[in-house]
Amino acid sequence: MLRCFFAWQVTQERLAHSPVRAHPEPVTSQLKPFLFEPAQVEDILTLASQLPDNSRAPCRGIVYRTIFRLMYGLGLRVGEIVHLRYRDVDCQRSLLAIDKSKFGKTRLVPFGPRMAQQIAVYLQFGVDRYAPWQPDNPVFSFSLFPERKPMRTETVSRTFHHLILKMDPYVPSGVRQPHLHCLRHSFAVATLLRWYRTGVDPNQRPFHLSTFMGHADPASTAWYLTITEALLREASQRFDQFADPRKEEELS
């Protein structure tokens, strides 16, 4: 409104130029992202494992179950997952090499023993069903060896949407309908909540989470950290301990 007002002043020759230089910011949705509870994620994984095969997509169950587990467990983008090659999976050091992801960034993503077991089972399944892996083979593909092609992100997103329709989760007012990228949001919030509950100071870990998720700075990560009732409750308890050290001694 100010820009229009000063532009009118310029056209009326009352001002030589407009003092307003800023460009309008794009209008974005004010709806909060849908955050999956652990039990809901387990339901998604169960439904994914029950997906029937078809002539163009064999073994859909284990493929999609592994994809969704990686997205929620490691906070990966779907594009990062479908572009994973066998050479990017280091089972010896429990690392995934995410090569030239968003904005051309490359990073290493460590994973724990439970995730390592799931990845090992999936890779062994590929050997048993097809043939030994080659370094350039895409980890997730429905095409046959030796010319395997990576899956498309649209295919993964569409399949996830079908599973959500089967679940029909309750979506509170002011929250977006659940979609694939919500798994990454859920990972970020669950990580912050886990830090609170295990006694880790989240204020000391912003760069850890940013680096893990492939962000340039914590400001980008903050967009994923939706404030929930559970987070507020944990933060309130942490503040109470800070304000009254005697409570911390009683808890210990």
SVG drawing of the C-alpha trace seen along z (x, -y; Angstrom):
<svg xmlns="http://www.w3.org/2000/svg" viewBox="-10 -18 44 83">
<polyline fill="none" stroke="black" stroke-width="0.4" points="0.0,0.0 2.8,-2.4 4.5,-1.6 1.4,-2.4 0.9,-5.6 4.4,-6.9 4.2,-5.8 1.1,-8.0 3.0,-10.8 5.7,-10.5 3.2,-10.5 1.6,-13.6 5.2,-15.1 4.9,-15.8 8.0,-13.6 11.1,-13.1 11.3,-9.4 9.6,-6.8 11.4,-6.1 10.0,-2.5 12.6,-0.2 11.6,3.2 10.0,5.7 6.8,7.4 7.4,10.7 5.6,13.7 2.4,14.7 2.8,18.2 0.4,20.5 0.0,19.9 -1.0,23.6 1.2,25.6 2.8,28.9 1.2,32.1 3.5,33.9 3.3,37.7 3.4,39.5 5.6,42.5 2.6,44.8 1.3,43.3 4.7,43.8 4.5,47.5 1.1,47.6 2.6,46.1 5.4,48.7 3.0,51.5 0.7,50.4 3.8,49.9 5.0,53.4 1.6,54.7 1.7,53.0 1.0,55.5 3.4,56.1 2.6,55.4 4.3,56.1 6.1,52.7 6.9,52.5 8.0,55.8 8.7,55.9 6.9,52.7 6.5,53.5 10.1,53.7 11.1,50.8 8.6,48.3 8.9,49.4 12.7,48.8 12.2,45.4 9.7,44.1 11.8,45.4 14.8,43.5 12.8,40.3 11.4,40.4 14.4,41.9 17.1,39.7 15.1,36.7 16.1,37.2 14.5,35.5 12.8,37.8 15.0,36.5 18.1,37.5 16.7,41.0 15.9,41.8 19.3,40.6 21.2,42.8 23.6,45.1 25.0,48.3 28.4,46.6 26.8,44.0 26.0,46.5 28.9,47.2 27.7,50.1 31.2,50.4 31.1,46.8 27.3,46.5 27.2,43.5 25.1,42.4 26.9,40.0 24.3,37.5 25.9,36.2 25.0,32.8 21.6,32.5 19.6,29.2 21.7,26.2 24.5,28.5 25.5,29.4 27.1,32.8 27.1,34.2 27.6,37.4 24.6,38.7 25.4,41.2 22.8,43.8 22.5,46.0 22.5,49.8 18.7,50.2 18.8,48.3 21.9,50.2 20.1,53.5 17.2,52.3 19.5,51.1 21.6,54.3 18.4,56.4 17.3,54.4 20.6,54.6 20.8,58.3 17.3,58.6 18.5,57.0 21.4,59.5 19.1,62.5 16.4,61.3 18.5,59.8 22.3,59.9 25.3,58.5 25.2,54.7 27.3,52.5 28.6,49.2 26.4,47.1 23.2,49.0 20.5,46.9 19.5,48.2 15.8,47.8 14.6,49.0 11.9,51.1 13.8,51.8 15.9,54.9 19.6,55.3 22.0,54.4 20.4,51.1 18.6,50.0 17.0,46.6 16.2,44.6 12.7,44.1 10.9,40.8 10.0,38.6 6.5,38.2 6.0,42.0 7.1,42.1 4.9,39.1 1.9,40.6 2.2,43.9 2.6,42.2 -0.6,40.2 -2.5,43.4 -1.3,44.8 -2.5,41.7 -5.9,42.0 -6.1,45.5 -5.1,44.2 -7.4,41.2 -5.6,39.4 -7.3,36.7 -6.0,33.3 -6.6,30.4 -7.7,27.0 -4.9,24.8 -2.8,27.8 -2.0,28.8 -3.1,32.2 -0.3,34.7 2.1,35.2 5.4,36.9 7.6,34.0 5.9,34.0 8.1,37.0 11.1,34.6 9.2,32.1 8.3,34.9 12.0,36.0 13.1,32.4 10.5,32.0 11.0,35.5 14.8,34.9 14.3,31.7 11.8,33.4 14.2,36.3 17.0,33.8 14.7,32.2 13.7,35.6 17.3,36.9 18.7,33.8 20.5,32.4 20.4,28.6 18.9,27.8 20.5,24.4 23.8,26.1 22.8,28.2 21.4,26.0 24.3,26.5 24.3,30.2 20.7,30.5 21.3,28.1 24.3,30.0 22.5,33.3 19.6,32.1 21.7,30.4 21.0,26.8 23.4,23.9 22.5,22.4 20.1,23.0 17.7,20.3 16.7,22.7 16.2,25.6 14.0,23.4 11.3,23.5 10.9,27.2 10.7,26.8 6.9,26.5 6.1,25.8 3.9,28.5 2.3,29.1 4.9,31.7 7.8,29.3 6.2,26.5 5.7,28.9 9.4,30.0 10.6,26.4 8.5,25.3 10.0,28.0 13.5,27.1 12.8,23.4 11.4,24.4 14.6,26.3 16.6,23.3 14.6,20.9 14.6,23.2 17.7,25.4 16.1,27.3 13.7,29.0 16.6,30.3 18.1,31.8 14.9,33.4 14.5,35.0 18.1,36.3"/>
</svg>
